[in-house]
Amino acid sequence: MGSRILVVEDDPGIAANLVRALHGAGYEVTSASTLGEARALTSVGSATDYDLVLLDLGLPDGDGADLCRDLRAGGSQTSVIMLTARADEIDIVMGLDSGAVDYLTKPFRLAELLARVRAHLRTDEERSVIAVGSLKIDLGAHRAWVDDQELALRAKEFELLTVLARDGGAALTRERLMSEVWDEHWFGSTKTLDVHISMLRRKLAEHPDGPRIETIRNHGYRLEVT
């Protein structure tokens, strides 16, 4: 299951483009168009905890920075990237002082936004450990173990295993794996993915009780935990 992102944007066209792009990148996305809606979605006791918030400052019922202050006052460490047409230095400083981790001025390129989203989610993940069955992945140390036996993984093998494990056994397309592990602008053959999958399978096969990588025909791969 992908990271959970809340988009707070009152412009329907911009909001729709953001939601579409984020869904396409594999994230779970919820949207709000007002400060009131965003407060309800992020309040204590709400149904969903978000990993990141994309927050427009100019909302019809208030300043988006107030939501950021609410989150920080309530102890939330959710990363907030502010989106706004305000380009003055004082506005940028005020936005960051309210607790945002990043700031993008409109108009912005979707590729740049997605890169920043990945970077901030990666920073959060680096503080954590993924545990799936007998597999444990320490994102900060860049190390992985099966039944307490460390896997000797190269950089891309580690990243590939992390993406497969992070999504809890979901079937992931070749295109998404290429985009997340290699480059969002990749094109052409996915042969390098198949080669790395093969190498990773051989290393996992050394641990009979460990996870296996299943091929989903005409789709991609999934991590199967025994």
Wavefront OBJ file of the C-alpha trace (Angstrom):
o trace
v 0.000 0.000 0.000
v 1.425 3.396 -1.006
v 2.046 6.439 1.182
v -1.035 8.497 2.051
v -1.116 12.071 0.727
v -3.655 14.824 1.371
v -4.004 17.453 -1.369
v -5.483 20.737 -0.118
v -6.176 22.890 -3.193
v -9.214 24.999 -4.087
v -8.534 25.229 -7.841
v -10.420 22.220 -9.336
v -8.104 21.940 -12.348
v -4.890 21.982 -10.327
v -6.360 19.609 -7.741
v -7.455 17.124 -10.420
v -4.010 17.155 -12.056
v -2.269 16.630 -8.714
v -4.557 13.765 -7.702
v -4.146 12.089 -11.107
v -0.343 12.388 -11.055
v -0.027 11.149 -7.472
v -2.368 8.208 -8.096
v -0.290 7.353 -11.140
v 2.838 7.343 -8.978
v 1.235 4.802 -6.645
v 0.145 7.000 -3.740
v -3.167 6.945 -1.883
v -4.638 10.411 -2.338
v -7.406 12.345 -0.599
v -8.319 15.899 -1.549
v -9.891 18.903 0.176
v -10.753 22.301 -1.257
v -11.169 24.358 1.928
v -9.376 24.894 5.199
v -12.401 23.524 7.057
v -12.388 20.260 5.091
v -8.644 19.865 5.600
v -8.962 20.452 9.338
v -11.673 17.796 9.581
v -9.530 15.293 7.674
v -6.431 15.901 9.794
v -8.034 16.381 13.215
v -7.262 14.109 16.163
v -9.398 10.998 15.841
v -9.844 11.283 12.071
v -9.920 8.012 10.147
v -6.649 8.515 8.252
v -3.138 9.557 9.194
v -1.368 11.193 6.266
v 2.303 10.781 5.394
v 2.434 14.095 3.538
v 0.206 17.122 2.884
v 0.341 19.269 -0.260
v -1.095 22.536 1.006
v -2.264 25.578 -0.931
v -1.882 28.773 1.096
v -4.697 30.728 -0.556
v -7.853 28.878 0.483
v -11.365 30.398 0.276
v -12.011 30.172 4.021
v -8.573 30.967 5.429
v -4.798 30.713 5.137
v -3.342 27.264 4.564
v -0.504 28.119 6.925
v -3.037 27.923 9.766
v -3.523 24.209 9.034
v 0.214 23.693 9.223
v 0.310 25.450 12.590
v -2.603 23.277 13.785
v -0.724 20.115 12.832
v 2.441 21.178 14.613
v 0.540 22.372 17.697
v -1.133 18.954 17.880
v 2.223 17.183 17.758
v 1.909 15.920 14.175
v 5.187 15.375 12.322
v 3.477 14.949 8.933
v 5.555 16.567 6.204
v 3.868 19.590 4.591
v 4.798 20.997 1.180
v 3.207 24.378 0.560
v 1.904 25.321 -2.892
v 1.162 28.947 -3.636
v 1.243 31.756 -6.161
v 2.899 33.986 -3.539
v 6.559 34.337 -4.466
v 7.695 37.075 -2.053
v 10.467 36.085 0.332
v 8.418 37.080 3.375
v 5.635 34.664 2.349
v 8.129 31.844 1.897
v 9.670 32.524 5.297
v 6.252 32.659 6.983
v 5.256 29.381 5.331
v 8.385 27.593 6.489
v 8.123 29.122 9.956
v 4.620 27.690 10.296
v 6.122 24.205 10.029
v 6.283 23.379 6.324
v 9.251 21.344 5.088
v 9.199 22.686 1.518
v 7.654 25.364 -0.675
v 6.708 25.410 -4.388
v 5.458 28.490 -6.217
v 2.850 28.238 -8.948
v 3.077 27.433 -11.773
v 5.253 24.389 -11.063
v 6.186 21.319 -13.088
v 4.574 18.059 -11.989
v 7.904 16.257 -12.418
v 9.527 18.610 -9.914
v 6.652 18.230 -7.471
v 6.783 14.423 -7.651
v 10.540 14.494 -7.114
v 10.116 16.598 -3.977
v 7.315 14.348 -2.708
v 9.553 11.307 -3.119
v 12.460 13.066 -1.430
v 10.465 14.051 1.661
v 8.751 10.680 1.985
v 12.141 9.012 1.631
v 13.536 11.199 4.411
v 10.692 10.061 6.671
v 11.195 6.419 5.703
v 14.909 6.575 6.460
v 13.999 6.766 10.132
v 12.017 3.542 10.019
v 12.197 -0.218 9.594
v 9.993 -2.313 7.302
v 9.153 -5.776 8.669
v 7.321 -8.274 6.439
v 7.241 -11.833 7.723
v 10.821 -12.959 8.273
v 12.152 -10.027 6.227
v 13.400 -6.888 7.984
v 14.640 -3.812 6.136
v 16.424 -0.964 7.929
v 15.971 2.001 5.607
v 18.364 4.270 7.454
v 21.208 1.736 7.589
v 20.448 0.466 4.056
v 20.556 -3.163 5.286
v 18.142 -6.112 5.060
v 17.856 -9.439 6.874
v 15.883 -12.686 6.559
v 15.618 -14.584 9.856
v 18.413 -12.380 11.251
v 20.754 -13.368 8.390
v 21.846 -10.308 6.432
v 21.294 -10.182 2.685
v 24.268 -9.040 0.591
v 22.413 -6.604 -1.642
v 23.659 -4.121 -4.178
v 22.111 -0.629 -4.152
v 19.445 -1.244 -6.795
v 18.588 -4.660 -5.351
v 18.008 -3.037 -1.964
v 15.811 -0.318 -3.468
v 13.831 -2.872 -5.474
v 13.251 -5.081 -2.423
v 12.221 -2.026 -0.397
v 9.590 -0.966 -2.948
v 8.180 -4.501 -3.155
v 8.107 -4.900 0.643
v 6.785 -1.416 1.351
v 3.605 -2.114 -0.583
v 2.709 -5.139 1.515
v 2.582 -7.785 -1.183
v 0.670 -5.709 -3.750
v 1.261 -6.489 -7.423
v 3.370 -3.687 -8.868
v 3.650 -2.928 -12.564
v 6.991 -2.987 -14.373
v 6.487 0.687 -15.184
v 6.046 1.670 -11.550
v 9.091 -0.331 -10.439
v 11.214 1.250 -13.160
v 9.971 4.719 -12.209
v 10.575 4.309 -8.467
v 13.883 2.422 -8.553
v 15.515 3.883 -11.642
v 14.109 7.126 -13.063
v 10.682 8.629 -13.556
v 11.759 9.592 -17.097
v 12.859 6.073 -18.130
v 11.643 4.753 -21.452
v 12.059 1.647 -23.580
v 13.096 -1.794 -22.357
v 12.547 -3.086 -18.811
v 15.271 -5.694 -19.266
v 17.395 -4.172 -16.482
v 14.453 -4.715 -14.102
v 14.225 -8.390 -15.069
v 17.975 -8.835 -14.522
v 17.812 -7.288 -11.039
v 14.718 -9.337 -10.154
v 16.599 -12.492 -11.154
v 19.613 -11.585 -8.982
v 17.379 -10.679 -6.050
v 15.471 -13.956 -6.381
v 18.701 -15.951 -6.181
v 19.694 -14.198 -2.964
v 16.265 -14.683 -1.388
v 16.289 -18.358 -2.416
v 19.219 -18.919 -0.045
v 16.692 -18.469 2.781
v 13.957 -21.147 2.473
v 11.622 -19.454 4.952
v 12.036 -16.007 3.426
v 9.849 -14.117 0.952
v 9.657 -14.905 -2.749
v 9.147 -12.653 -5.762
v 6.186 -13.761 -7.854
v 5.823 -12.814 -11.521
v 2.380 -11.459 -12.425
v 1.954 -12.228 -16.113
v 1.523 -9.179 -18.362
v 1.699 -6.947 -15.293
v 4.790 -7.022 -13.101
v 5.893 -8.506 -9.776
v 4.773 -8.930 -6.184
v 6.518 -9.976 -2.976
v 5.010 -13.168 -1.555
v 5.621 -13.683 2.151
v 5.534 -17.273 3.431
l 1 2 3 4 5 6 7 8 9 10 11 12 13 14 15 16 17 18 19 20 21 22 23 24 25 26 27 28 29 30 31 32 33 34 35 36 37 38 39 40 41 42 43 44 45 46 47 48 49 50 51 52 53 54 55 56 57 58 59 60 61 62 63 64 65 66 67 68 69 70 71 72 73 74 75 76 77 78 79 80 81 82 83 84 85 86 87 88 89 90 91 92 93 94 95 96 97 98 99 100 101 102 103 104 105 106 107 108 109 110 111 112 113 114 115 116 117 118 119 120 121 122 123 124 125 126 127 128 129 130 131 132 133 134 135 136 137 138 139 140 141 142 143 144 145 146 147 148 149 150 151 152 153 154 155 156 157 158 159 160 161 162 163 164 165 166 167 168 169 170 171 172 173 174 175 176 177 178 179 180 181 182 183 184 185 186 187 188 189 190 191 192 193 194 195 196 197 198 199 200 201 202 203 204 205 206 207 208 209 210 211 212 213 214 215 216 217 218 219 220 221 222 223 224 225 226
